[in-house]
């Protein structure tokens, strides 16, 4: 009996290893020119995509996410999810506060193609190719598009006055993998899954806007010098007027900023004429390479943000030390407005945090969201289907960073502000307040569920906290050195790729064999 179990285990692991050998990944190269109209709160843009089919399959259709349409009416998946969770702002909002994407005119290699929205999801469209796309072939996809920017208090894309949070804003191909097309409507609970590639984004807007974005600013000494001058002036300020949140008049002159980034699967940008700027740098622990760090914030909570370069630097340093080094040249955190009750969100190179309330919460939020550059950014798992691989693992490292910085202190857990204790050898009851409540109420849910299945309480308590506690127990069980080596192996093998749960399990089993 013992022998049979051992053989079954070995067959299971061998199957996991073999399944990884069939892996392929599509490649996408974006070039997007976009202009902001800050009077009408609109984007006018043109997109050029070079799409390469690295799969063994012949493709006759392409699926695209056009997620701004999630904000269009009360029949979208987003609208239904918000209403079901008790968030009624969008449902009762006027049409002027909603948003959408239109003026799409897809062409493949300069030839018109047939395309249409999915029947039940207007934020997904399918393009029928004029000619099948064979394995190894590339095509050029182009389209103009227009985005009416919704109110910022609905979800992640939005504006509050002339403060802009531009995320999930452009047409992007869905991930095509061994399981076919991974299409998903935009949801407020449950995040994203996109193809890796390169981005060249050209943003035109009034020249007195401060912009934080994915990617590196290309060949623009004037803009770089201007940001440096704001950073110097901000560093010299002794106090901030928290009551002064008025927007200055927009300049009549415009500027075009070119950002470039490679090996990312998304691009977001944030613009506000009121931003203060601070600039720093962090030396990576192994290579000693320097990474530039920025924070951009208004007067709203400036007394908290004035110390926030430290939080960005610490996240970059410790995650690089324990997992694998940060591969990009900069990391930025900006103050945003899109979360009416407080919160934060991550994108490659850039993090947005709304009102934090106190310095401990701001530190926690920035470290967590900067950490998503690893678990979501570099290790691009399917957040909608396996949220624990993103939020759970990242929360574990967030807590570990905070424990290292503040041993013995209380950690405030996410926006619910539930106090949990995370000393190194804490009892389970001390480390699992939120999901223990769900369990006692008989409302517990499995860690491995997809994001839309969870209740709001469990999405935080199970996906973030229970998953993190499980990893803490695993680290204690196999030892810190073996745990860190296994995670570094995972990082090296799967960075800039789309790992599935079995890929992480395979790495874990290999580390266990070495015990």
Buried (B, 14 or more C-beta within 10 A) or exposed (E): EEEEEEEEEEEBBEEBBEBBEEBBBBBBBBBBBBBBEBEEBBBBBBBBBBBBBEBEBEBEBBBBBBBBBBBBEBEBBBBBBBBEEEBEEBEEBEEEBBBBBEEBEBBBEEEEBEBEBBEEBBBBBBBEBBEEBEEEBEBBBBBBBBBBBBBBBBBBBBBBBBBBBBBBBBBBBBBBBEEEBBBBBBBBBBBBBBBBBBBBBBBBBBBBBBBBBBBBBEEBEEBEEBBEEBBEEBBEEEEBEEEEEEEEEBEEEEBBBBBBBBBBBBBBBBBBBBBBBBBBEBEBEEEEEEBBBBBBBBBBBBEBBBEBBBBBBBBBBBBBBBBBBBBBBBBBBBBBBBBBEBBBBBBBBBBBBBBBBEBBBBBBBBBBBBBBBBBBBBBBBBBBBBBBBBBBBBBBBBBBBBBEBEEEEEBBBBBBEBEBBBEEEBEEEBBBBBBBBBBEEEBBBEBBBBBBEBBBBBBBBBBBBBBBBBBBEBBEEBEEEBBBBBBBBBBEBBBBBBBBBBBBEBBBBBBEEEE
